[in-house]
Amino acid sequence: MTEIEPLRIGVCGVGTVGLATINILQNQSSLVAARCGREVRVTHVGARRDHPDHNYGDAKVSRDVMDVARDPDVDVVVELIGGTTVAHEVMKIAIEHGKHVVTANKALIAEHGNQLIALAEASGVQLCFEAAVAGGIPVIKSVREALAGNAVSEVAGIINGTANFILTEMSNKGRAFEEVLLEAQALGYAEADPTFDVDGTDAAHKLVILASLAFGAPLSIDAPAKQGIQALTPEDLDYAKTLGYRVKHLGIARRAGGRIEMRVHPTLIPEDKQLAGIDGVLNAIMVKADAVGELLLVGPGAGGSATASSVCADIIDIARDHGVTGYPLGIPAGDLTPLPVIPWEEISSEWYLRLRVTDRPGVMSDITQKLASRGISIESLVQKASKEGDTDVPIVILIHAVPASLMNDAMKAVVALDEVQSDVALIRVESFD
Ligand SMILES: NC(=O)c1ccc[n+]([C@@H]2O[C@H](COP(=O)([O-])OP(=O)(O)OC[C@H]3O[C@@H](n4cnc5c(N)ncnc54)[C@H](OP(=O)(O)O)[C@@H]3O)[C@@H](O)[C@H]2O)c1
């Protein structure tokens, strides 16, 4: 039997995920070789500074990551730098030099994936990004390969571990957003600049990738409507709990006729739904598909080792030389069909509305009249106890499904009442029936 040449790996960026990837490939080299029928060897590392405590084995080290992308002795370039500038350039150069590429970079794939995938397909190389969505959960392969015989109607889930950690702490312990965010940073869950974690941008990037795979559409960076978790208060999470709901930050991509909904926002979920019980830094993705029904994939959505597990799975696919489908988005880039996205204002859902009102006779009927006159019906209305010393009382209203445009119009009319304060919380409710 002729021995197959080792697969030569160039790793660009040796931070949390880069180093964990090198460690797995070194520590599990026999297992990986047995599974691939060939050795997988890190031959070149791109690191812009010294890391005296890192062990790269026999790999050559370059300060300029472009040297890795151009190295004729590298077969696969693994981009673990992050961001969309240098990382973009590295991927482009690597593909142009005939190398397969693997990345964990959701921002790069969401923003430049269409161009990079077309380039990779035209160059006959693989472009893999399992680690880009939900870290260690094999959701890309599940949707693209394991569910290839299904028409997917919906993908929804908790796809940012930092946001989920913050909401879990706020909900279970009544802690304030700012305080938990600081702890998330200290624990290494949140980025040094956590903006994308808390404002929904990171989740939107992942949703863009999931929607594309699920519905066979090009990546569409601007498609998701986006709300973060910054405005949520422990008080609202607690009221939601007393009504039998949990608040989760969800990404939802759903087929509706010939169009799709794409949105990322805090959401009330009935507590008996599986998604409602996914706490801490865990991620969970629910997929609804015609043949299989409903699946829930749960696991670590971040962390060096868990994310590197997905990076290594992509490397191993390439080493086995079956490259799986050959098409990063499941079908050739040229055959992807754009789908119109339903504007946020048109998307109908149930709603949680929390108001603060002056406790005066007739206020309730004024509020319910504003809603009823717009055809909005109330599922339940609860007056909460006011805090000691407060003259206002909180009112929590659950509202039957209406589009956001109607809900916003009604809310404006309600807030215009003299007795109603401007401090309002309006959150979508999803029952996933
Ligand atoms: N961490 C996670 O849990 C996780 C989960 C899923 C996906 N991802 C994705 O994985 C990628 C890497 O994330 P990470 O957490 O490993 O980030 P990280 O710890 O910040 O590592 C990034 C590394 O890239 C290096 N780097 C930056 N610019 C460079 C350049 N011009 N030349 C050479 N090296 C450069 C940095 O060097 P210095 O050390 O000199 O700064 C650092 O070592 C990102 O796309 C991220 O979104 C991460």
The ligand as an ORCA input file, in Angstrom:
! r2SCAN-3c Opt
* xyz 0 1
  N     -12.780     32.099     21.666
  C     -13.898     31.462     21.377
  O     -14.535     30.880     22.252
  C     -14.396     31.417     19.965
  C     -15.554     30.659     19.673
  C     -16.002     30.577     18.352
  C     -15.332     31.262     17.362
  N     -14.242     32.021     17.681
  C     -13.556     32.722     16.614
  O     -12.232     32.248     16.515
  C     -11.376     33.281     16.041
  C     -10.218     33.443     17.023
  O     -10.725     33.766     18.286
  P      -9.848     33.683     19.615
  O     -10.806     33.703     20.746
  O      -8.871     32.600     19.525
  O      -9.125     35.102     19.549
  P      -7.800     35.562     20.304
  O      -7.590     34.756     21.523
  O      -7.870     37.026     20.405
  O      -6.659     35.157     19.272
  C      -6.435     35.823     18.100
  C      -4.978     35.679     17.791
  O      -4.715     36.254     16.520
  C      -3.528     37.006     16.633
  N      -3.470     38.052     15.631
  C      -4.260     39.140     15.495
  N      -3.876     39.864     14.437
  C      -2.814     39.226     13.904
  C      -1.972     39.475     12.818
  N      -2.122     40.561     12.060
  N      -0.967     38.625     12.586
  C      -0.789     37.527     13.346
  N      -1.557     37.215     14.393
  C      -2.561     38.069     14.674
  C      -3.528     37.562     18.035
  O      -2.208     37.912     18.350
  P      -1.808     38.592     19.731
  O      -1.711     37.436     20.678
  O      -0.519     39.219     19.414
  O      -2.893     39.559     20.050
  C      -4.074     36.389     18.817
  O      -3.058     35.524     19.225
  C     -12.256     34.527     15.920
  O     -12.695     34.650     14.599
  C     -13.435     34.217     16.845
  O     -14.623     34.877     16.456
  C     -13.757     32.112     18.948
*
